Amino acid sequence: MKVMLRRHTNGHLMVYVAKKDLEEEVVSERVESSGKILTLANGWELEISNSQEPLKLPQTVEAKRLN
């Protein structure tokens, strides 16, 4: 699914999922061999492959929901 990553005015990373009309704060990030795993405030985990460091925001990326 396509998600948009951006920084909130308070500096936190935010994820917007248009198909679900969902905007959540990222509460944790970890890097694994498959890519970056973002844990959202609602409990969702999203895997982003091929992410660039540092992230250039805002940006739309392809993500896979893990749970």
mmCIF file of the N, C-alpha and C atoms, coordinates in Angstrom:
data_MODEL
# 
_entry.id   MODEL 
# 
loop_
_atom_site.group_PDB 
_atom_site.id 
_atom_site.type_symbol 
_atom_site.label_atom_id 
_atom_site.label_alt_id 
_atom_site.label_comp_id 
_atom_site.label_asym_id 
_atom_site.label_entity_id 
_atom_site.label_seq_id 
_atom_site.pdbx_PDB_ins_code 
_atom_site.Cartn_x 
_atom_site.Cartn_y 
_atom_site.Cartn_z 
_atom_site.occupancy 
_atom_site.B_iso_or_equiv 
_atom_site.pdbx_formal_charge 
_atom_site.auth_seq_id 
_atom_site.auth_comp_id 
_atom_site.auth_asym_id 
_atom_site.auth_atom_id 
_atom_site.pdbx_PDB_model_num 
ATOM 1   N N  . MET A 1 1  ? 0.843  -1.175 0.000  1.00 0.00 ? 1  MET A N  1 
ATOM 2   C CA . MET A 1 1  ? 0.000  0.000  0.000  1.00 0.00 ? 1  MET A CA 1 
ATOM 3   C C  . MET A 1 1  ? 0.887  1.236  0.000  1.00 0.00 ? 1  MET A C  1 
ATOM 4   N N  . LYS A 1 2  ? 0.396  2.291  -0.559 1.00 0.00 ? 2  LYS A N  1 
ATOM 5   C CA . LYS A 1 2  ? 1.139  3.547  -0.589 1.00 0.00 ? 2  LYS A CA 1 
ATOM 6   C C  . LYS A 1 2  ? 0.830  4.335  0.687  1.00 0.00 ? 2  LYS A C  1 
ATOM 7   N N  . VAL A 1 3  ? 1.886  4.850  1.306  1.00 0.00 ? 3  VAL A N  1 
ATOM 8   C CA . VAL A 1 3  ? 1.738  5.679  2.494  1.00 0.00 ? 3  VAL A CA 1 
ATOM 9   C C  . VAL A 1 3  ? 2.579  6.932  2.320  1.00 0.00 ? 3  VAL A C  1 
ATOM 10  N N  . MET A 1 4  ? 2.159  8.010  2.982  1.00 0.00 ? 4  MET A N  1 
ATOM 11  C CA . MET A 1 4  ? 2.920  9.247  2.938  1.00 0.00 ? 4  MET A CA 1 
ATOM 12  C C  . MET A 1 4  ? 3.578  9.450  4.296  1.00 0.00 ? 4  MET A C  1 
ATOM 13  N N  . LEU A 1 5  ? 4.869  9.740  4.274  1.00 0.00 ? 5  LEU A N  1 
ATOM 14  C CA . LEU A 1 5  ? 5.624  10.034 5.482  1.00 0.00 ? 5  LEU A CA 1 
ATOM 15  C C  . LEU A 1 5  ? 5.872  11.532 5.545  1.00 0.00 ? 5  LEU A C  1 
ATOM 16  N N  . ARG A 1 6  ? 5.715  12.110 6.725  1.00 0.00 ? 6  ARG A N  1 
ATOM 17  C CA . ARG A 1 6  ? 5.985  13.531 6.911  1.00 0.00 ? 6  ARG A CA 1 
ATOM 18  C C  . ARG A 1 6  ? 6.334  13.774 8.375  1.00 0.00 ? 6  ARG A C  1 
ATOM 19  N N  . ARG A 1 7  ? 6.887  14.933 8.642  1.00 0.00 ? 7  ARG A N  1 
ATOM 20  C CA . ARG A 1 7  ? 7.181  15.344 10.022 1.00 0.00 ? 7  ARG A CA 1 
ATOM 21  C C  . ARG A 1 7  ? 6.067  16.261 10.508 1.00 0.00 ? 7  ARG A C  1 
ATOM 22  N N  . HIS A 1 8  ? 5.575  16.000 11.705 1.00 0.00 ? 8  HIS A N  1 
ATOM 23  C CA . HIS A 1 8  ? 4.581  16.849 12.352 1.00 0.00 ? 8  HIS A CA 1 
ATOM 24  C C  . HIS A 1 8  ? 5.293  18.100 12.851 1.00 0.00 ? 8  HIS A C  1 
ATOM 25  N N  . THR A 1 9  ? 4.556  19.134 13.165 1.00 0.00 ? 9  THR A N  1 
ATOM 26  C CA . THR A 1 9  ? 5.170  20.374 13.651 1.00 0.00 ? 9  THR A CA 1 
ATOM 27  C C  . THR A 1 9  ? 5.947  20.156 14.948 1.00 0.00 ? 9  THR A C  1 
ATOM 28  N N  . ASN A 1 10 ? 5.585  19.116 15.725 1.00 0.00 ? 10 ASN A N  1 
ATOM 29  C CA . ASN A 1 10 ? 6.315  18.825 16.961 1.00 0.00 ? 10 ASN A CA 1 
ATOM 30  C C  . ASN A 1 10 ? 7.546  17.957 16.712 1.00 0.00 ? 10 ASN A C  1 
ATOM 31  N N  . GLY A 1 11 ? 7.811  17.612 15.435 1.00 0.00 ? 11 GLY A N  1 
ATOM 32  C CA . GLY A 1 11 ? 9.011  16.866 15.084 1.00 0.00 ? 11 GLY A CA 1 
ATOM 33  C C  . GLY A 1 11 ? 8.842  15.367 14.961 1.00 0.00 ? 11 GLY A C  1 
ATOM 34  N N  . HIS A 1 12 ? 7.677  14.831 15.335 1.00 0.00 ? 12 HIS A N  1 
ATOM 35  C CA . HIS A 1 12 ? 7.449  13.392 15.243 1.00 0.00 ? 12 HIS A CA 1 
ATOM 36  C C  . HIS A 1 12 ? 7.150  12.965 13.810 1.00 0.00 ? 12 HIS A C  1 
ATOM 37  N N  . LEU A 1 13 ? 7.591  11.765 13.471 1.00 0.00 ? 13 LEU A N  1 
ATOM 38  C CA . LEU A 1 13 ? 7.310  11.197 12.155 1.00 0.00 ? 13 LEU A CA 1 
ATOM 39  C C  . LEU A 1 13 ? 5.854  10.741 12.119 1.00 0.00 ? 13 LEU A C  1 
ATOM 40  N N  . MET A 1 14 ? 5.140  11.115 11.055 1.00 0.00 ? 14 MET A N  1 
ATOM 41  C CA . MET A 1 14 ? 3.732  10.762 10.886 1.00 0.00 ? 14 MET A CA 1 
ATOM 42  C C  . MET A 1 14 ? 3.585  9.936  9.617  1.00 0.00 ? 14 MET A C  1 
ATOM 43  N N  . VAL A 1 15 ? 2.612  9.016  9.629  1.00 0.00 ? 15 VAL A N  1 
ATOM 44  C CA . VAL A 1 15 ? 2.288  8.189  8.469  1.00 0.00 ? 15 VAL A CA 1 
ATOM 45  C C  . VAL A 1 15 ? 0.828  8.422  8.123  1.00 0.00 ? 15 VAL A C  1 
ATOM 46  N N  . TYR A 1 16 ? 0.562  8.666  6.834  1.00 0.00 ? 16 TYR A N  1 
ATOM 47  C CA . TYR A 1 16 ? -0.816 8.814  6.361  1.00 0.00 ? 16 TYR A CA 1 
ATOM 48  C C  . TYR A 1 16 ? -1.092 7.720  5.343  1.00 0.00 ? 16 TYR A C  1 
ATOM 49  N N  . VAL A 1 17 ? -2.159 6.941  5.597  1.00 0.00 ? 17 VAL A N  1 
ATOM 50  C CA . VAL A 1 17 ? -2.593 5.878  4.682  1.00 0.00 ? 17 VAL A CA 1 
ATOM 51  C C  . VAL A 1 17 ? -3.893 6.351  4.053  1.00 0.00 ? 17 VAL A C  1 
ATOM 52  N N  . ALA A 1 18 ? -3.834 6.749  2.777  1.00 0.00 ? 18 ALA A N  1 
ATOM 53  C CA . ALA A 1 18 ? -4.993 7.353  2.118  1.00 0.00 ? 18 ALA A CA 1 
ATOM 54  C C  . ALA A 1 18 ? -6.157 6.378  1.992  1.00 0.00 ? 18 ALA A C  1 
ATOM 55  N N  . LYS A 1 19 ? -5.892 5.131  1.638  1.00 0.00 ? 19 LYS A N  1 
ATOM 56  C CA . LYS A 1 19 ? -6.985 4.179  1.433  1.00 0.00 ? 19 LYS A CA 1 
ATOM 57  C C  . LYS A 1 19 ? -7.765 3.902  2.711  1.00 0.00 ? 19 LYS A C  1 
ATOM 58  N N  . LYS A 1 20 ? -7.144 4.085  3.852  1.00 0.00 ? 20 LYS A N  1 
ATOM 59  C CA . LYS A 1 20 ? -7.806 3.870  5.144  1.00 0.00 ? 20 LYS A CA 1 
ATOM 60  C C  . LYS A 1 20 ? -8.181 5.189  5.811  1.00 0.00 ? 20 LYS A C  1 
ATOM 61  N N  . ASP A 1 21 ? -7.819 6.323  5.179  1.00 0.00 ? 21 ASP A N  1 
ATOM 62  C CA . ASP A 1 21 ? -8.001 7.644  5.772  1.00 0.00 ? 21 ASP A CA 1 
ATOM 63  C C  . ASP A 1 21 ? -7.484 7.651  7.205  1.00 0.00 ? 21 ASP A C  1 
ATOM 64  N N  . LEU A 1 22 ? -6.252 7.197  7.355  1.00 0.00 ? 22 LEU A N  1 
ATOM 65  C CA . LEU A 1 22 ? -5.631 6.998  8.657  1.00 0.00 ? 22 LEU A CA 1 
ATOM 66  C C  . LEU A 1 22 ? -4.349 7.803  8.744  1.00 0.00 ? 22 LEU A C  1 
ATOM 67  N N  . GLU A 1 23 ? -4.212 8.583  9.793  1.00 0.00 ? 23 GLU A N  1 
ATOM 68  C CA . GLU A 1 23 ? -2.965 9.288  10.058 1.00 0.00 ? 23 GLU A CA 1 
ATOM 69  C C  . GLU A 1 23 ? -2.552 8.971  11.484 1.00 0.00 ? 23 GLU A C  1 
ATOM 70  N N  . GLU A 1 24 ? -1.356 8.406  11.627 1.00 0.00 ? 24 GLU A N  1 
ATOM 71  C CA . GLU A 1 24 ? -0.866 7.986  12.934 1.00 0.00 ? 24 GLU A CA 1 
ATOM 72  C C  . GLU A 1 24 ? 0.583  8.405  13.121 1.00 0.00 ? 24 GLU A C  1 
ATOM 73  N N  . GLU A 1 25 ? 0.956  8.579  14.372 1.00 0.00 ? 25 GLU A N  1 
ATOM 74  C CA . GLU A 1 25 ? 2.332  8.889  14.734 1.00 0.00 ? 25 GLU A CA 1 
ATOM 75  C C  . GLU A 1 25 ? 3.149  7.600  14.805 1.00 0.00 ? 25 GLU A C  1 
ATOM 76  N N  . VAL A 1 26 ? 4.392  7.679  14.389 1.00 0.00 ? 26 VAL A N  1 
ATOM 77  C CA . VAL A 1 26 ? 5.310  6.544  14.500 1.00 0.00 ? 26 VAL A CA 1 
ATOM 78  C C  . VAL A 1 26 ? 5.875  6.559  15.915 1.00 0.00 ? 26 VAL A C  1 
ATOM 79  N N  . VAL A 1 27 ? 5.673  5.447  16.655 1.00 0.00 ? 27 VAL A N  1 
ATOM 80  C CA . VAL A 1 27 ? 6.159  5.384  18.033 1.00 0.00 ? 27 VAL A CA 1 
ATOM 81  C C  . VAL A 1 27 ? 7.509  4.693  18.141 1.00 0.00 ? 27 VAL A C  1 
ATOM 82  N N  . SER A 1 28 ? 7.853  3.857  17.139 1.00 0.00 ? 28 SER A N  1 
ATOM 83  C CA . SER A 1 28 ? 9.190  3.256  17.138 1.00 0.00 ? 28 SER A CA 1 
ATOM 84  C C  . SER A 1 28 ? 9.584  2.873  15.721 1.00 0.00 ? 28 SER A C  1 
ATOM 85  N N  . GLU A 1 29 ? 10.886 2.847  15.507 1.00 0.00 ? 29 GLU A N  1 
ATOM 86  C CA . GLU A 1 29 ? 11.464 2.466  14.211 1.00 0.00 ? 29 GLU A CA 1 
ATOM 87  C C  . GLU A 1 29 ? 12.586 1.478  14.482 1.00 0.00 ? 29 GLU A C  1 
ATOM 88  N N  . ARG A 1 30 ? 12.691 0.475  13.635 1.00 0.00 ? 30 ARG A N  1 
ATOM 89  C CA . ARG A 1 30 ? 13.825 -0.437 13.721 1.00 0.00 ? 30 ARG A CA 1 
ATOM 90  C C  . ARG A 1 30 ? 14.211 -0.867 12.315 1.00 0.00 ? 30 ARG A C  1 
ATOM 91  N N  . VAL A 1 31 ? 15.470 -1.195 12.146 1.00 0.00 ? 31 VAL A N  1 
ATOM 92  C CA . VAL A 1 31 ? 15.982 -1.614 10.848 1.00 0.00 ? 31 VAL A CA 1 
ATOM 93  C C  . VAL A 1 31 ? 16.250 -3.114 10.899 1.00 0.00 ? 31 VAL A C  1 
ATOM 94  N N  . GLU A 1 32 ? 15.702 -3.823 9.930  1.00 0.00 ? 32 GLU A N  1 
ATOM 95  C CA . GLU A 1 32 ? 15.934 -5.252 9.784  1.00 0.00 ? 32 GLU A CA 1 
ATOM 96  C C  . GLU A 1 32 ? 16.472 -5.504 8.386  1.00 0.00 ? 32 GLU A C  1 
ATOM 97  N N  . SER A 1 33 ? 16.840 -6.734 8.122  1.00 0.00 ? 33 SER A N  1 
ATOM 98  C CA . SER A 1 33 ? 17.417 -7.061 6.811  1.00 0.00 ? 33 SER A CA 1 
ATOM 99  C C  . SER A 1 33 ? 16.450 -6.795 5.668  1.00 0.00 ? 33 SER A C  1 
ATOM 100 N N  . SER A 1 34 ? 15.153 -6.915 5.926  1.00 0.00 ? 34 SER A N  1 
ATOM 101 C CA . SER A 1 34 ? 14.155 -6.705 4.883  1.00 0.00 ? 34 SER A CA 1 
ATOM 102 C C  . SER A 1 34 ? 13.823 -5.236 4.652  1.00 0.00 ? 34 SER A C  1 
ATOM 103 N N  . GLY A 1 35 ? 14.199 -4.371 5.591  1.00 0.00 ? 35 GLY A N  1 
ATOM 104 C CA . GLY A 1 35 ? 13.913 -2.952 5.466  1.00 0.00 ? 35 GLY A CA 1 
ATOM 105 C C  . GLY A 1 35 ? 13.644 -2.319 6.807  1.00 0.00 ? 35 GLY A C  1 
ATOM 106 N N  . LYS A 1 36 ? 13.069 -1.138 6.781  1.00 0.00 ? 36 LYS A N  1 
ATOM 107 C CA . LYS A 1 36 ? 12.750 -0.409 8.011  1.00 0.00 ? 36 LYS A CA 1 
ATOM 108 C C  . LYS A 1 36 ? 11.346 -0.786 8.471  1.00 0.00 ? 36 LYS A C  1 
ATOM 109 N N  . ILE A 1 37 ? 11.188 -1.067 9.760  1.00 0.00 ? 37 ILE A N  1 
ATOM 110 C CA . ILE A 1 37 ? 9.895  -1.406 10.353 1.00 0.00 ? 37 ILE A CA 1 
ATOM 111 C C  . ILE A 1 37 ? 9.444  -0.222 11.200 1.00 0.00 ? 37 ILE A C  1 
ATOM 112 N N  . LEU A 1 38 ? 8.273  0.319  10.882 1.00 0.00 ? 38 LEU A N  1 
ATOM 113 C CA . LEU A 1 38 ? 7.690  1.427  11.636 1.00 0.00 ? 38 LEU A CA 1 
ATOM 114 C C  . LEU A 1 38 ? 6.517  0.900  12.445 1.00 0.00 ? 38 LEU A C  1 
ATOM 115 N N  . THR A 1 39 ? 6.501  1.186  13.739 1.00 0.00 ? 39 THR A N  1 
ATOM 116 C CA . THR A 1 39 ? 5.365  0.828  14.589 1.00 0.00 ? 39 THR A CA 1 
ATOM 117 C C  . THR A 1 39 ? 4.559  2.091  14.830 1.00 0.00 ? 39 THR A C  1 
ATOM 118 N N  . LEU A 1 40 ? 3.269  2.036  14.494 1.00 0.00 ? 40 LEU A N  1 
ATOM 119 C CA . LEU A 1 40 ? 2.392  3.193  14.629 1.00 0.00 ? 40 LEU A CA 1 
ATOM 120 C C  . LEU A 1 40 ? 1.710  3.198  15.986 1.00 0.00 ? 40 LEU A C  1 
ATOM 121 N N  . ALA A 1 41 ? 1.158  4.339  16.367 1.00 0.00 ? 41 ALA A N  1 
ATOM 122 C CA . ALA A 1 41 ? 0.494  4.495  17.656 1.00 0.00 ? 41 ALA A CA 1 
ATOM 123 C C  . ALA A 1 41 ? -0.706 3.560  17.808 1.00 0.00 ? 41 ALA A C  1 
ATOM 124 N N  . ASN A 1 42 ? -1.334 3.162  16.694 1.00 0.00 ? 42 ASN A N  1 
ATOM 125 C CA . ASN A 1 42 ? -2.495 2.271  16.772 1.00 0.00 ? 42 ASN A CA 1 
ATOM 126 C C  . ASN A 1 42 ? -2.097 0.794  16.820 1.00 0.00 ? 42 ASN A C  1 
ATOM 127 N N  . GLY A 1 43 ? -0.780 0.501  16.803 1.00 0.00 ? 43 GLY A N  1 
ATOM 128 C CA . GLY A 1 43 ? -0.309 -0.876 16.893 1.00 0.00 ? 43 GLY A CA 1 
ATOM 129 C C  . GLY A 1 43 ? 0.096  -1.492 15.565 1.00 0.00 ? 43 GLY A C  1 
ATOM 130 N N  . TRP A 1 44 ? -0.227 -0.860 14.453 1.00 0.00 ? 44 TRP A N  1 
ATOM 131 C CA . TRP A 1 44 ? 0.170  -1.389 13.151 1.00 0.00 ? 44 TRP A CA 1 
ATOM 132 C C  . TRP A 1 44 ? 1.681  -1.380 13.021 1.00 0.00 ? 44 TRP A C  1 
ATOM 133 N N  . GLU A 1 45 ? 2.216  -2.359 12.310 1.00 0.00 ? 45 GLU A N  1 
ATOM 134 C CA . GLU A 1 45 ? 3.622  -2.362 11.933 1.00 0.00 ? 45 GLU A CA 1 
ATOM 135 C C  . GLU A 1 45 ? 3.693  -2.337 10.415 1.00 0.00 ? 45 GLU A C  1 
ATOM 136 N N  . LEU A 1 46 ? 4.465  -1.404 9.882  1.00 0.00 ? 46 LEU A N  1 
ATOM 137 C CA . LEU A 1 46 ? 4.630  -1.254 8.446  1.00 0.00 ? 46 LEU A CA 1 
ATOM 138 C C  . LEU A 1 46 ? 6.092  -1.474 8.085  1.00 0.00 ? 46 LEU A C  1 
ATOM 139 N N  . GLU A 1 47 ? 6.315  -2.261 7.031  1.00 0.00 ? 47 GLU A N  1 
ATOM 140 C CA . GLU A 1 47 ? 7.664  -2.505 6.541  1.00 0.00 ? 47 GLU A CA 1 
ATOM 141 C C  . GLU A 1 47 ? 7.891  -1.676 5.287  1.00 0.00 ? 47 GLU A C  1 
ATOM 142 N N  . ILE A 1 48 ? 8.980  -0.914 5.293  1.00 0.00 ? 48 ILE A N  1 
ATOM 143 C CA . ILE A 1 48 ? 9.333  -0.096 4.141  1.00 0.00 ? 48 ILE A CA 1 
ATOM 144 C C  . ILE A 1 48 ? 10.676 -0.585 3.634  1.00 0.00 ? 48 ILE A C  1 
ATOM 145 N N  . SER A 1 49 ? 10.677 -1.107 2.411  1.00 0.00 ? 49 SER A N  1 
ATOM 146 C CA . SER A 1 49 ? 11.917 -1.562 1.786  1.00 0.00 ? 49 SER A CA 1 
ATOM 147 C C  . SER A 1 49 ? 12.536 -0.423 1.001  1.00 0.00 ? 49 SER A C  1 
ATOM 148 N N  . ASN A 1 50 ? 13.819 -0.482 0.809  1.00 0.00 ? 50 ASN A N  1 
ATOM 149 C CA . ASN A 1 50 ? 14.546 0.483  -0.023 1.00 0.00 ? 50 ASN A CA 1 
ATOM 150 C C  . ASN A 1 50 ? 14.382 1.926  0.446  1.00 0.00 ? 50 ASN A C  1 
ATOM 151 N N  . SER A 1 51 ? 14.331 2.147  1.743  1.00 0.00 ? 51 SER A N  1 
ATOM 152 C CA . SER A 1 51 ? 14.221 3.523  2.228  1.00 0.00 ? 51 SER A CA 1 
ATOM 153 C C  . SER A 1 51 ? 15.598 4.171  2.263  1.00 0.00 ? 51 SER A C  1 
ATOM 154 N N  . GLN A 1 52 ? 15.629 5.447  1.948  1.00 0.00 ? 52 GLN A N  1 
ATOM 155 C CA . GLN A 1 52 ? 16.876 6.196  1.942  1.00 0.00 ? 52 GLN A CA 1 
ATOM 156 C C  . GLN A 1 52 ? 17.102 6.803  3.318  1.00 0.00 ? 52 GLN A C  1 
ATOM 157 N N  . GLU A 1 53 ? 18.337 6.872  3.719  1.00 0.00 ? 53 GLU A N  1 
ATOM 158 C CA . GLU A 1 53 ? 18.692 7.532  4.971  1.00 0.00 ? 53 GLU A CA 1 
ATOM 159 C C  . GLU A 1 53 ? 19.561 8.723  4.651  1.00 0.00 ? 53 GLU A C  1 
ATOM 160 N N  . PRO A 1 54 ? 19.332 9.885  5.186  1.00 0.00 ? 54 PRO A N  1 
ATOM 161 C CA . PRO A 1 54 ? 18.149 10.226 5.964  1.00 0.00 ? 54 PRO A CA 1 
ATOM 162 C C  . PRO A 1 54 ? 16.924 10.374 5.075  1.00 0.00 ? 54 PRO A C  1 
ATOM 163 N N  . LEU A 1 55 ? 15.758 10.218 5.675  1.00 0.00 ? 55 LEU A N  1 
ATOM 164 C CA . LEU A 1 55 ? 14.508 10.342 4.921  1.00 0.00 ? 55 LEU A CA 1 
ATOM 165 C C  . LEU A 1 55 ? 14.331 11.782 4.448  1.00 0.00 ? 55 LEU A C  1 
ATOM 166 N N  . LYS A 1 56 ? 13.977 11.931 3.188  1.00 0.00 ? 56 LYS A N  1 
ATOM 167 C CA . LYS A 1 56 ? 13.633 13.250 2.651  1.00 0.00 ? 56 LYS A CA 1 
ATOM 168 C C  . LYS A 1 56 ? 12.120 13.344 2.707  1.00 0.00 ? 56 LYS A C  1 
ATOM 169 N N  . LEU A 1 57 ? 11.620 14.233 3.559  1.00 0.00 ? 57 LEU A N  1 
ATOM 170 C CA . LEU A 1 57 ? 10.186 14.303 3.810  1.00 0.00 ? 57 LEU A CA 1 
ATOM 171 C C  . LEU A 1 57 ? 9.612  15.603 3.295  1.00 0.00 ? 57 LEU A C  1 
ATOM 172 N N  . PRO A 1 58 ? 8.342  15.661 2.930  1.00 0.00 ? 58 PRO A N  1 
ATOM 173 C CA . PRO A 1 58 ? 7.404  14.530 2.833  1.00 0.00 ? 58 PRO A CA 1 
ATOM 174 C C  . PRO A 1 58 ? 7.713  13.659 1.627  1.00 0.00 ? 58 PRO A C  1 
ATOM 175 N N  . GLN A 1 59 ? 7.306  12.399 1.729  1.00 0.00 ? 59 GLN A N  1 
ATOM 176 C CA . GLN A 1 59 ? 7.547  11.468 0.627  1.00 0.00 ? 59 GLN A CA 1 
ATOM 177 C C  . GLN A 1 59 ? 6.524  10.342 0.690  1.00 0.00 ? 59 GLN A C  1 
ATOM 178 N N  . THR A 1 60 ? 6.137  9.852  -0.494 1.00 0.00 ? 60 THR A N  1 
ATOM 179 C CA . THR A 1 60 ? 5.226  8.720  -0.600 1.00 0.00 ? 60 THR A CA 1 
ATOM 180 C C  . THR A 1 60 ? 6.049  7.475  -0.901 1.00 0.00 ? 60 THR A C  1 
ATOM 181 N N  . VAL A 1 61 ? 5.789  6.407  -0.139 1.00 0.00 ? 61 VAL A N  1 
ATOM 182 C CA . VAL A 1 61 ? 6.543  5.158  -0.295 1.00 0.00 ? 61 VAL A CA 1 
ATOM 183 C C  . VAL A 1 61 ? 5.584  3.983  -0.309 1.00 0.00 ? 61 VAL A C  1 
ATOM 184 N N  . GLU A 1 62 ? 6.090  2.866  -0.782 1.00 0.00 ? 62 GLU A N  1 
ATOM 185 C CA . GLU A 1 62 ? 5.334  1.612  -0.760 1.00 0.00 ? 62 GLU A CA 1 
ATOM 186 C C  . GLU A 1 62 ? 5.634  0.919  0.572  1.00 0.00 ? 62 GLU A C  1 
ATOM 187 N N  . ALA A 1 63 ? 4.588  0.503  1.274  1.00 0.00 ? 63 ALA A N  1 
ATOM 188 C CA . ALA A 1 63 ? 4.749  -0.155 2.569  1.00 0.00 ? 63 ALA A CA 1 
ATOM 189 C C  . ALA A 1 63 ? 3.920  -1.428 2.608  1.00 0.00 ? 63 ALA A C  1 
ATOM 190 N N  . LYS A 1 64 ? 4.352  -2.349 3.443  1.00 0.00 ? 64 LYS A N  1 
ATOM 191 C CA . LYS A 1 64 ? 3.640  -3.606 3.636  1.00 0.00 ? 64 LYS A CA 1 
ATOM 192 C C  . LYS A 1 64 ? 3.234  -3.697 5.100  1.00 0.00 ? 64 LYS A C  1 
ATOM 193 N N  . ARG A 1 65 ? 1.957  -3.946 5.350  1.00 0.00 ? 65 ARG A N  1 
ATOM 194 C CA . ARG A 1 65 ? 1.470  -4.084 6.719  1.00 0.00 ? 65 ARG A CA 1 
ATOM 195 C C  . ARG A 1 65 ? 1.822  -5.477 7.236  1.00 0.00 ? 65 ARG A C  1 
ATOM 196 N N  . LEU A 1 66 ? 2.468  -5.532 8.397  1.00 0.00 ? 66 LEU A N  1 
ATOM 197 C CA . LEU A 1 66 ? 2.918  -6.800 8.947  1.00 0.00 ? 66 LEU A CA 1 
ATOM 198 C C  . LEU A 1 66 ? 1.905  -7.431 9.899  1.00 0.00 ? 66 LEU A C  1 
ATOM 199 N N  . ASN A 1 67 ? 1.086  -6.640 10.557 1.00 0.00 ? 67 ASN A N  1 
ATOM 200 C CA . ASN A 1 67 ? 0.089  -7.237 11.471 1.00 0.00 ? 67 ASN A CA 1 
ATOM 201 C C  . ASN A 1 67 ? -1.232 -6.538 11.372 1.00 0.00 ? 67 ASN A C  1 
# 
